[in-house]
Amino acid sequence: MGDWLGMSWRTRRNIPWNTHRSWSSAAVRASGWASLAGLLADGANVTIAARSADRLAAAERELGAGERLRTIVTDVSQEGQVERLFASTGPVDHIVCTAVDAVGAYQPIRRLDLTSIQKLVNAKLYGALLIAKHGTARGSITYTSGIAAYRPAAGGSVVAAVNGALGSLAAARSRSSWPRSG
Ligand SMILES: NC(=O)c1ccc[n+]([C@@H]2O[C@H](COP(=O)([O-])OP(=O)(O)OC[C@H]3O[C@@H](n4cnc5c(N)ncnc54)[C@H](OP(=O)(O)O)[C@@H]3O)[C@@H](O)[C@H]2O)c1
């Protein structure tokens, strides 16, 4: 199964995740948790990263995978922290990025608060760019967009815009020479 790095995948119990020798952050909470548990059951080494040390510790306790699960407190919008994360993991097989901070982001446009918008963009878009810049994956990097990019809900303009930008980033990366010249 190799080495996975997962960035910020919160479970249905609100436990965040991010992984290391093969994985990163995206998807639905319950399925994300099930996928992580499945990877560990198949023998993968996984590192998960998020901002909350308490939730990472809870994930470690819950998963009980011993040395095959590492957790690293990381804010993916902070370049120094992303650099330290990848310096700690070294090259991994797969990176999955699910980091999102969408608190307050679903609002009618006239009620939007700039700080909430910035938190969403910082975690989901700048975080993805920093992971592309500093992360080295032998296999793949997966980002998580969302149906909101294509079928926005009421009050979902900002989420739609950020998800759409993430899709464009993935398209651009897929056309760039591997690993990071684009
Ligand atoms: N749930 C859905 O129905 C749904 C639908 C479509 C798309 N998606 C997308 O799927 C992905 C995962 O969604 P989710 O529902 O699992 O989200 P979630 O439950 O809110 O979990 C987000 C995770 O991101 C972490 N995080 C937030 N800001 C961060 C930062 N700056 N640096 C590092 N970690 C950060 C959070 O942990 P900390 O707070 O501890 O950092 C948390 O673990 C997101 O991209 C979301 O937009 C979800």
The ligand as a MOL file (V3000), in Angstrom:
LIG
                    3D

  0  0  0     0  0            999 V3000
M  V30 BEGIN CTAB
M  V30 COUNTS 48 52 0 0 0
M  V30 BEGIN ATOM
M  V30 1 N -18.7550 17.0860 3.4360 0
M  V30 2 C -19.3450 17.2910 2.2450 0
M  V30 3 O -20.5560 17.1050 2.0760 0
M  V30 4 C -18.5310 17.7420 1.0510 0
M  V30 5 C -19.1430 17.8710 -0.2050 0
M  V30 6 C -18.3810 18.2740 -1.3040 0
M  V30 7 C -17.0270 18.5410 -1.1460 0
M  V30 8 N -16.4610 18.4200 0.0880 0 CHG=1
M  V30 9 C -15.0450 18.7400 0.2000 0
M  V30 10 O -14.3750 17.6110 0.7580 0
M  V30 11 C -13.2970 18.0720 1.5810 0
M  V30 12 C -13.4660 17.5190 2.9760 0
M  V30 13 O -14.7170 17.9300 3.4650 0
M  V30 14 P -15.1520 17.5550 4.9500 0
M  V30 15 O -16.6260 17.6470 5.0120 0
M  V30 16 O -14.4490 16.2990 5.3690 0 CHG=-1
M  V30 17 O -14.5460 18.8220 5.7350 0
M  V30 18 P -14.4540 19.0030 7.3150 0
M  V30 19 O -15.1720 17.9230 8.0270 0
M  V30 20 O -14.8130 20.4130 7.6070 0
M  V30 21 O -12.9030 18.7700 7.6060 0
M  V30 22 C -11.9740 19.7040 7.1340 0
M  V30 23 C -10.6290 19.3840 7.7290 0
M  V30 24 O -9.7260 20.3930 7.2830 0
M  V30 25 C -8.9110 20.7640 8.3790 0
M  V30 26 N -8.4280 22.1200 8.1300 0
M  V30 27 C -9.1500 23.2430 7.9980 0
M  V30 28 N -8.3670 24.2880 7.7460 0
M  V30 29 C -7.1020 23.8020 7.7190 0
M  V30 30 C -5.8400 24.4030 7.5110 0
M  V30 31 N -5.7140 25.7280 7.2670 0
M  V30 32 N -4.7330 23.6220 7.5610 0
M  V30 33 C -4.8520 22.2910 7.8090 0
M  V30 34 N -6.0140 21.6710 8.0000 0
M  V30 35 C -7.1320 22.4230 7.9540 0
M  V30 36 C -9.7980 20.6280 9.6110 0
M  V30 37 O -9.0560 20.3420 10.7890 0
M  V30 38 P -8.5050 21.5140 11.7400 0
M  V30 39 O -9.6600 22.4340 11.9680 0
M  V30 40 O -8.0190 20.7980 12.9530 0
M  V30 41 O -7.3840 22.1510 10.9860 0
M  V30 42 C -10.6040 19.3850 9.2500 0
M  V30 43 O -9.9400 18.2250 9.6540 0
M  V30 44 C -13.3420 19.5910 1.5260 0
M  V30 45 O -12.4820 20.0440 0.5160 0
M  V30 46 C -14.7860 19.8820 1.1700 0
M  V30 47 O -14.9260 21.1420 0.5630 0
M  V30 48 C -17.1660 18.0140 1.1830 0
M  V30 END ATOM
M  V30 BEGIN BOND
M  V30 1 1 1 2
M  V30 2 2 2 3
M  V30 3 1 2 4
M  V30 4 1 4 5
M  V30 5 2 4 48
M  V30 6 2 5 6
M  V30 7 1 6 7
M  V30 8 2 7 8
M  V30 9 1 8 9
M  V30 10 1 8 48
M  V30 11 1 9 10
M  V30 12 1 9 46
M  V30 13 1 10 11
M  V30 14 1 11 12
M  V30 15 1 11 44
M  V30 16 1 12 13
M  V30 17 1 13 14
M  V30 18 2 14 15
M  V30 19 1 14 16
M  V30 20 1 14 17
M  V30 21 1 17 18
M  V30 22 2 18 19
M  V30 23 1 18 20
M  V30 24 1 18 21
M  V30 25 1 21 22
M  V30 26 1 22 23
M  V30 27 1 23 24
M  V30 28 1 23 42
M  V30 29 1 24 25
M  V30 30 1 25 26
M  V30 31 1 25 36
M  V30 32 1 26 27
M  V30 33 1 26 35
M  V30 34 2 27 28
M  V30 35 1 28 29
M  V30 36 1 29 30
M  V30 37 2 29 35
M  V30 38 1 30 31
M  V30 39 2 30 32
M  V30 40 1 32 33
M  V30 41 2 33 34
M  V30 42 1 34 35
M  V30 43 1 36 37
M  V30 44 1 36 42
M  V30 45 1 37 38
M  V30 46 2 38 39
M  V30 47 1 38 40
M  V30 48 1 38 41
M  V30 49 1 42 43
M  V30 50 1 44 45
M  V30 51 1 44 46
M  V30 52 1 46 47
M  V30 END BOND
M  V30 END CTAB
M  END
